[in-house]
Amino acid sequence: QASELMGYVRELTVIGVMDEKPMMVWAAHYLSALAKALMDDAELGMMR
């Protein structure tokens, strides 16, 4: 799921920059933080 989220982050970033829509770039920023949290949680789960 995290790699799919990062794909969406990439698309949102490209669209935001190309169409000059800063709200899309911010959405990408928050979505990337969500993907990172997902990966961090998965890593913690594997350590147990």
C-alpha distance matrix in Angstrom:
0.0 3.8 5.5 5.2 6.3 8.7 9.9 10.8 12.4 14.4 15.6 16.6 18.4 20.3 21.3 22.4 24.5 25.9 26.8 27.9 25.7 25.0 23.2 20.3 20.3 20.2 17.3 15.4 16.7 15.6 12.0 12.0 13.5 10.8 8.1 11.0 11.8 8.5 9.3 12.9 12.5 10.9 13.8 16.3 15.5 16.1 19.3 20.8
3.8 0.0 3.8 5.4 5.0 6.2 8.6 9.9 10.3 12.4 14.3 15.1 16.3 18.4 19.9 20.6 22.4 24.2 25.4 26.1 24.0 23.0 21.5 18.8 18.1 18.0 15.6 13.2 14.0 13.2 9.9 8.9 10.5 8.6 5.2 7.7 9.3 6.7 6.8 10.5 11.2 10.0 12.2 15.0 15.0 15.5 18.3 20.3
5.5 3.8 0.0 3.8 5.4 5.0 6.3 8.8 9.6 10.5 12.6 14.3 15.2 16.7 18.5 19.7 21.1 22.6 24.2 25.2 23.6 22.9 21.9 18.7 18.0 18.7 16.4 13.5 14.8 15.0 11.5 10.2 12.7 11.5 8.0 10.2 12.6 10.4 9.6 13.3 14.5 13.0 14.6 17.8 17.9 17.8 20.6 22.9
5.2 5.4 3.8 0.0 3.8 5.4 5.0 6.5 8.7 9.9 10.8 12.5 14.3 15.6 16.7 18.3 20.2 21.3 22.4 23.7 21.9 21.7 20.3 17.0 17.0 17.9 15.1 12.6 14.7 14.6 10.8 10.7 13.5 11.8 9.0 12.1 14.0 11.7 12.1 15.8 16.4 15.2 17.4 20.3 20.0 20.3 23.4 25.3
6.3 5.0 5.4 3.8 0.0 3.8 5.3 5.1 6.2 8.7 9.9 10.5 12.3 14.3 15.3 16.2 18.3 19.9 20.8 21.6 19.5 18.9 17.3 14.2 14.1 14.4 11.6 9.4 11.2 10.8 7.0 7.3 10.0 8.3 6.1 9.7 11.5 9.9 10.9 14.2 15.0 14.6 16.8 19.3 19.5 20.4 23.1 25.0
8.7 6.2 5.0 5.4 3.8 0.0 3.8 5.3 4.8 6.2 8.7 9.7 10.4 12.3 14.2 15.0 16.4 18.2 19.7 20.4 18.8 18.0 17.1 14.0 13.0 13.9 11.9 8.7 10.2 11.0 7.8 6.4 9.8 9.6 6.8 9.3 12.1 11.2 11.2 14.3 16.0 15.6 17.0 19.9 20.6 21.0 23.4 25.8
9.9 8.6 6.3 5.0 5.3 3.8 0.0 3.8 5.3 5.1 6.3 8.7 9.9 10.8 12.4 14.1 15.6 16.6 18.1 19.5 18.2 18.1 17.4 13.8 13.5 15.2 13.0 9.9 12.4 13.5 10.2 9.6 13.3 12.8 10.4 13.0 15.8 14.5 14.6 17.9 19.4 18.6 20.2 23.2 23.6 23.8 26.5 28.8
10.8 9.9 8.8 6.5 5.1 5.3 3.8 0.0 3.8 5.3 5.0 6.0 8.4 9.9 10.4 11.9 14.1 15.2 16.0 17.3 15.5 15.5 14.3 10.8 11.2 12.6 9.9 7.5 10.7 11.3 8.1 8.9 12.4 11.7 10.3 13.4 15.6 14.7 15.7 18.7 19.8 19.6 21.6 24.2 24.6 25.4 28.0 30.0
12.4 10.3 9.6 8.7 6.2 4.8 5.3 3.8 0.0 3.8 5.5 5.2 6.1 8.6 9.9 10.3 12.2 14.1 15.2 15.8 14.0 13.3 12.5 9.3 8.5 9.9 8.0 4.6 7.3 8.8 6.3 6.2 9.9 10.3 9.2 11.6 14.2 14.1 14.8 17.4 19.1 19.4 20.9 23.3 24.3 25.1 27.3 29.6
14.4 12.4 10.5 9.9 8.7 6.2 5.1 5.3 3.8 0.0 3.8 5.5 5.1 6.2 8.6 9.8 10.7 12.1 14.0 15.0 14.1 13.9 14.0 10.5 9.4 11.9 10.8 7.4 9.9 12.2 10.0 9.2 13.0 13.8 12.2 14.1 17.2 17.0 17.1 19.8 21.8 21.7 22.8 25.6 26.7 27.0 29.2 31.8
15.6 14.3 12.6 10.8 9.9 8.7 6.3 5.0 5.5 3.8 0.0 3.8 5.4 5.2 6.1 8.4 10.0 10.5 11.8 13.5 12.5 13.3 13.1 9.3 9.6 12.4 10.8 8.3 11.7 13.5 11.3 11.6 15.3 15.6 14.4 16.9 19.6 19.2 19.7 22.6 24.2 24.0 25.6 28.3 29.0 29.6 32.0 34.3
16.6 15.1 14.3 12.5 10.5 9.7 8.7 6.0 5.2 5.5 3.8 0.0 3.8 5.5 5.2 5.9 8.5 9.9 10.4 11.3 9.6 9.9 9.4 5.6 6.3 8.9 7.3 5.5 9.1 10.9 9.4 10.5 13.7 14.2 14.0 16.4 18.7 18.8 19.9 22.3 23.8 24.3 26.0 28.3 29.2 30.2 32.4 34.5
18.4 16.3 15.2 14.3 12.3 10.4 9.9 8.4 6.1 5.1 5.4 3.8 0.0 3.8 5.5 5.1 6.1 8.5 9.9 10.1 9.2 8.9 9.7 6.5 5.0 8.4 8.4 5.9 8.4 11.3 10.6 10.5 13.7 15.1 14.7 16.4 19.1 19.7 20.3 22.4 24.5 25.0 26.2 28.6 29.9 30.7 32.6 35.0
20.3 18.4 16.7 15.6 14.3 12.3 10.8 9.9 8.6 6.2 5.2 5.5 3.8 0.0 3.8 5.5 5.3 5.9 8.3 9.6 9.8 10.7 12.0 8.8 8.2 11.9 11.8 9.6 12.2 15.0 14.0 13.8 17.3 18.5 17.7 19.5 22.4 22.7 23.0 25.4 27.5 27.7 28.8 31.5 32.6 33.1 35.2 37.7
21.3 19.9 18.5 16.7 15.3 14.2 12.4 10.4 9.9 8.6 6.1 5.2 5.5 3.8 0.0 3.8 5.5 5.2 5.7 7.8 7.5 9.5 10.3 7.1 8.1 11.6 11.1 10.0 13.1 15.4 14.5 15.3 18.5 19.3 19.0 21.2 23.7 23.9 24.8 27.2 28.9 29.3 30.8 33.2 34.2 35.0 37.2 39.5
22.4 20.6 19.7 18.3 16.2 15.0 14.1 11.9 10.3 9.8 8.4 5.9 5.1 5.5 3.8 0.0 3.8 5.7 5.5 5.5 4.5 5.7 7.1 4.8 5.2 8.7 9.2 8.7 11.1 13.6 13.6 14.5 17.2 18.5 18.8 20.6 22.9 23.7 24.7 26.7 28.5 29.3 30.7 32.8 34.1 35.2 37.1 39.3
24.5 22.4 21.1 20.2 18.3 16.4 15.6 14.1 12.2 10.7 10.0 8.5 6.1 5.3 5.5 3.8 0.0 3.8 5.6 5.0 6.4 7.2 9.9 8.2 7.2 10.8 12.2 11.0 12.7 15.8 16.0 16.1 18.9 20.7 20.6 22.0 24.6 25.6 26.1 28.0 30.2 31.0 31.9 34.3 35.8 36.6 38.3 40.8
25.9 24.2 22.6 21.3 19.9 18.2 16.6 15.2 14.1 12.1 10.5 9.9 8.5 5.9 5.2 5.7 3.8 0.0 3.8 5.6 7.8 10.0 12.4 10.4 10.4 14.1 14.8 13.8 16.0 18.9 18.6 18.9 21.9 23.4 23.1 24.8 27.5 28.1 28.6 30.8 32.9 33.4 34.5 37.0 38.3 38.9 40.9 43.4
26.8 25.4 24.2 22.4 20.8 19.7 18.1 16.0 15.2 14.0 11.8 10.4 9.9 8.3 5.7 5.5 5.6 3.8 0.0 3.8 5.5 8.8 10.6 9.3 10.5 13.6 14.2 14.1 16.6 18.9 18.9 19.9 22.6 23.8 24.0 26.0 28.3 28.9 29.9 32.0 33.8 34.5 35.9 38.2 39.4 40.3 42.4 44.6
27.9 26.1 25.2 23.7 21.6 20.4 19.5 17.3 15.8 15.0 13.5 11.3 10.1 9.6 7.8 5.5 5.0 5.6 3.8 0.0 3.8 6.1 9.0 8.8 9.2 11.9 13.5 13.7 15.4 17.8 18.6 19.4 21.7 23.4 24.0 25.5 27.7 28.8 29.8 31.5 33.5 34.5 35.7 37.8 39.2 40.4 42.1 44.4
25.7 24.0 23.6 21.9 19.5 18.8 18.2 15.5 14.0 14.1 12.5 9.6 9.2 9.8 7.5 4.5 6.4 7.8 5.5 3.8 0.0 3.8 5.4 5.7 7.0 9.2 10.3 11.4 13.1 15.0 15.9 17.3 19.4 20.7 21.7 23.4 25.2 26.4 27.7 29.4 31.0 32.3 33.7 35.6 36.9 38.3 40.1 42.1
25.0 23.0 22.9 21.7 18.9 18.0 18.1 15.5 13.3 13.9 13.3 9.9 8.9 10.7 9.5 5.7 7.2 10.0 8.8 6.1 3.8 0.0 3.8 5.3 5.0 6.3 8.6 9.8 10.6 12.6 14.2 15.3 16.9 18.6 20.0 21.2 23.0 24.5 25.9 27.1 28.9 30.4 31.7 33.3 34.9 36.4 37.9 40.0
23.2 21.5 21.9 20.3 17.3 17.1 17.4 14.3 12.5 14.0 13.1 9.4 9.7 12.0 10.3 7.1 9.9 12.4 10.6 9.0 5.4 3.8 0.0 3.8 5.4 5.1 6.2 8.6 9.8 10.7 12.2 14.2 15.5 16.6 18.4 20.0 21.3 22.7 24.5 25.8 27.1 28.8 30.3 31.7 33.1 34.9 36.5 38.3
20.3 18.8 18.7 17.0 14.2 14.0 13.8 10.8 9.3 10.5 9.3 5.6 6.5 8.8 7.1 4.8 8.2 10.4 9.3 8.8 5.7 5.3 3.8 0.0 3.8 5.4 5.0 6.2 8.6 10.0 10.4 12.2 14.3 15.2 16.3 18.3 19.9 20.9 22.5 24.2 25.6 26.8 28.5 30.3 31.4 32.9 34.8 36.7
20.3 18.1 18.0 17.0 14.1 13.0 13.5 11.2 8.5 9.4 9.6 6.3 5.0 8.2 8.1 5.2 7.2 10.4 10.5 9.2 7.0 5.0 5.4 3.8 0.0 3.8 5.4 5.0 6.2 8.8 9.8 10.5 12.6 14.3 15.2 16.5 18.6 19.9 21.0 22.5 24.4 25.7 26.9 28.7 30.3 31.6 33.2 35.4
20.2 18.0 18.7 17.9 14.4 13.9 15.2 12.6 9.9 11.9 12.4 8.9 8.4 11.9 11.6 8.7 10.8 14.1 13.6 11.9 9.2 6.3 5.1 5.4 3.8 0.0 3.8 5.3 4.9 6.3 8.5 9.8 10.8 12.6 14.3 15.4 16.8 18.6 20.1 21.1 22.8 24.6 25.8 27.2 28.9 30.6 32.0 33.9
17.3 15.6 16.4 15.1 11.6 11.9 13.0 9.9 8.0 10.8 10.8 7.3 8.4 11.8 11.1 9.2 12.2 14.8 14.2 13.5 10.3 8.6 6.2 5.0 5.4 3.8 0.0 3.8 5.4 5.2 6.1 8.5 9.9 10.6 12.3 14.2 15.4 16.5 18.5 19.9 21.1 22.7 24.4 25.8 27.1 28.8 30.6 32.3
15.4 13.2 13.5 12.6 9.4 8.7 9.9 7.5 4.6 7.4 8.3 5.5 5.9 9.6 10.0 8.7 11.0 13.8 14.1 13.7 11.4 9.8 8.6 6.2 5.0 5.3 3.8 0.0 3.8 5.5 5.0 6.0 8.6 9.8 10.3 12.2 14.2 15.1 16.4 18.2 19.8 20.9 22.4 24.3 25.6 27.0 28.8 30.8
16.7 14.0 14.8 14.7 11.2 10.2 12.4 10.7 7.3 9.9 11.7 9.1 8.4 12.2 13.1 11.1 12.7 16.0 16.6 15.4 13.1 10.6 9.8 8.6 6.2 4.9 5.4 3.8 0.0 3.8 5.5 5.2 6.4 8.8 10.0 10.7 12.6 14.4 15.5 16.6 18.5 20.2 21.2 22.8 24.5 26.0 27.4 29.5
15.6 13.2 15.0 14.6 10.8 11.0 13.5 11.3 8.8 12.2 13.5 10.9 11.3 15.0 15.4 13.6 15.8 18.9 18.9 17.8 15.0 12.6 10.7 10.0 8.8 6.3 5.2 5.5 3.8 0.0 3.8 5.4 5.1 6.4 8.8 9.9 10.6 12.5 14.4 15.3 16.6 18.5 20.0 21.1 22.7 24.6 26.0 27.7
12.0 9.9 11.5 10.8 7.0 7.8 10.2 8.1 6.3 10.0 11.3 9.4 10.6 14.0 14.5 13.6 16.0 18.6 18.9 18.6 15.9 14.2 12.2 10.4 9.8 8.5 6.1 5.0 5.5 3.8 0.0 3.8 5.3 5.0 6.3 8.7 9.8 10.5 12.5 14.2 15.3 16.6 18.5 20.0 21.1 22.8 24.7 26.4
12.0 8.9 10.2 10.7 7.3 6.4 9.6 8.9 6.2 9.2 11.6 10.5 10.5 13.8 15.3 14.5 16.1 18.9 19.9 19.4 17.3 15.3 14.2 12.2 10.5 9.8 8.5 6.0 5.2 5.4 3.8 0.0 3.8 5.3 5.0 6.2 8.6 9.7 10.6 12.2 14.2 15.3 16.5 18.4 19.9 21.1 22.8 25.0
13.5 10.5 12.7 13.5 10.0 9.8 13.3 12.4 9.9 13.0 15.3 13.7 13.7 17.3 18.5 17.2 18.9 21.9 22.6 21.7 19.4 16.9 15.5 14.3 12.6 10.8 9.9 8.6 6.4 5.1 5.3 3.8 0.0 3.8 5.4 5.0 6.2 8.6 9.9 10.4 12.2 14.2 15.2 16.4 18.3 20.0 21.2 23.2
10.8 8.6 11.5 11.8 8.3 9.6 12.8 11.7 10.3 13.8 15.6 14.2 15.1 18.5 19.3 18.5 20.7 23.4 23.8 23.4 20.7 18.6 16.6 15.2 14.3 12.6 10.6 9.8 8.8 6.4 5.0 5.3 3.8 0.0 3.8 5.4 5.1 6.2 8.7 9.8 10.5 12.3 14.2 15.4 16.5 18.5 20.2 21.7
8.1 5.2 8.0 9.0 6.1 6.8 10.4 10.3 9.2 12.2 14.4 14.0 14.7 17.7 19.0 18.8 20.6 23.1 24.0 24.0 21.7 20.0 18.4 16.3 15.2 14.3 12.3 10.3 10.0 8.8 6.3 5.0 5.4 3.8 0.0 3.8 5.4 5.0 6.3 8.6 9.9 10.6 12.4 14.3 15.3 16.7 18.7 20.6
11.0 7.7 10.2 12.1 9.7 9.3 13.0 13.4 11.6 14.1 16.9 16.4 16.4 19.5 21.2 20.6 22.0 24.8 26.0 25.5 23.4 21.2 20.0 18.3 16.5 15.4 14.2 12.2 10.7 9.9 8.7 6.2 5.0 5.4 3.8 0.0 3.8 5.3 5.1 6.1 8.5 9.8 10.5 12.3 14.2 15.4 16.7 19.0
11.8 9.3 12.6 14.0 11.5 12.1 15.8 15.6 14.2 17.2 19.6 18.7 19.1 22.4 23.7 22.9 24.6 27.5 28.3 27.7 25.2 23.0 21.3 19.9 18.6 16.8 15.4 14.2 12.6 10.6 9.8 8.6 6.2 5.1 5.4 3.8 0.0 3.8 5.4 5.0 6.1 8.5 9.8 10.5 12.2 14.3 15.5 17.1
8.5 6.7 10.4 11.7 9.9 11.2 14.5 14.7 14.1 17.0 19.2 18.8 19.7 22.7 23.9 23.7 25.6 28.1 28.9 28.8 26.4 24.5 22.7 20.9 19.9 18.6 16.5 15.1 14.4 12.5 10.5 9.7 8.6 6.2 5.0 5.3 3.8 0.0 3.8 5.5 5.2 6.2 8.7 10.0 10.6 12.5 14.5 16.0
9.3 6.8 9.6 12.1 10.9 11.2 14.6 15.7 14.8 17.1 19.7 19.9 20.3 23.0 24.8 24.7 26.1 28.6 29.9 29.8 27.7 25.9 24.5 22.5 21.0 20.1 18.5 16.4 15.5 14.4 12.5 10.6 9.9 8.7 6.3 5.1 5.4 3.8 0.0 3.8 5.4 5.0 6.1 8.7 9.8 10.6 12.5 14.8
12.9 10.5 13.3 15.8 14.2 14.3 17.9 18.7 17.4 19.8 22.6 22.3 22.4 25.4 27.2 26.7 28.0 30.8 32.0 31.5 29.4 27.1 25.8 24.2 22.5 21.1 19.9 18.2 16.6 15.3 14.2 12.2 10.4 9.8 8.6 6.1 5.0 5.5 3.8 0.0 3.8 5.5 5.1 6.3 8.6 10.0 10.8 13.0
12.5 11.2 14.5 16.4 15.0 16.0 19.4 19.8 19.1 21.8 24.2 23.8 24.5 27.5 28.9 28.5 30.2 32.9 33.8 33.5 31.0 28.9 27.1 25.6 24.4 22.8 21.1 19.8 18.5 16.6 15.3 14.2 12.2 10.5 9.9 8.5 6.1 5.2 5.4 3.8 0.0 3.8 5.4 5.1 6.2 8.7 10.1 11.2
10.9 10.0 13.0 15.2 14.6 15.6 18.6 19.6 19.4 21.7 24.0 24.3 25.0 27.7 29.3 29.3 31.0 33.4 34.5 34.5 32.3 30.4 28.8 26.8 25.7 24.6 22.7 20.9 20.2 18.5 16.6 15.3 14.2 12.3 10.6 9.8 8.5 6.2 5.0 5.5 3.8 0.0 3.8 5.5 5.0 6.3 8.8 10.4
13.8 12.2 14.6 17.4 16.8 17.0 20.2 21.6 20.9 22.8 25.6 26.0 26.2 28.8 30.8 30.7 31.9 34.5 35.9 35.7 33.7 31.7 30.3 28.5 26.9 25.8 24.4 22.4 21.2 20.0 18.5 16.5 15.2 14.2 12.4 10.5 9.8 8.7 6.1 5.1 5.4 3.8 0.0 3.8 5.4 5.2 6.4 9.1
16.3 15.0 17.8 20.3 19.3 19.9 23.2 24.2 23.3 25.6 28.3 28.3 28.6 31.5 33.2 32.8 34.3 37.0 38.2 37.8 35.6 33.3 31.7 30.3 28.7 27.2 25.8 24.3 22.8 21.1 20.0 18.4 16.4 15.4 14.3 12.3 10.5 10.0 8.7 6.3 5.1 5.5 3.8 0.0 3.8 5.4 5.2 6.8
15.5 15.0 17.9 20.0 19.5 20.6 23.6 24.6 24.3 26.7 29.0 29.2 29.9 32.6 34.2 34.1 35.8 38.3 39.4 39.2 36.9 34.9 33.1 31.4 30.3 28.9 27.1 25.6 24.5 22.7 21.1 19.9 18.3 16.5 15.3 14.2 12.2 10.6 9.8 8.6 6.2 5.0 5.4 3.8 0.0 3.8 5.5 5.6
16.1 15.5 17.8 20.3 20.4 21.0 23.8 25.4 25.1 27.0 29.6 30.2 30.7 33.1 35.0 35.2 36.6 38.9 40.3 40.4 38.3 36.4 34.9 32.9 31.6 30.6 28.8 27.0 26.0 24.6 22.8 21.1 20.0 18.5 16.7 15.4 14.3 12.5 10.6 10.0 8.7 6.3 5.2 5.4 3.8 0.0 3.8 5.5
19.3 18.3 20.6 23.4 23.1 23.4 26.5 28.0 27.3 29.2 32.0 32.4 32.6 35.2 37.2 37.1 38.3 40.9 42.4 42.1 40.1 37.9 36.5 34.8 33.2 32.0 30.6 28.8 27.4 26.0 24.7 22.8 21.2 20.2 18.7 16.7 15.5 14.5 12.5 10.8 10.1 8.8 6.4 5.2 5.5 3.8 0.0 3.8
20.8 20.3 22.9 25.3 25.0 25.8 28.8 30.0 29.6 31.8 34.3 34.5 35.0 37.7 39.5 39.3 40.8 43.4 44.6 44.4 42.1 40.0 38.3 36.7 35.4 33.9 32.3 30.8 29.5 27.7 26.4 25.0 23.2 21.7 20.6 19.0 17.1 16.0 14.8 13.0 11.2 10.4 9.1 6.8 5.6 5.5 3.8 0.0
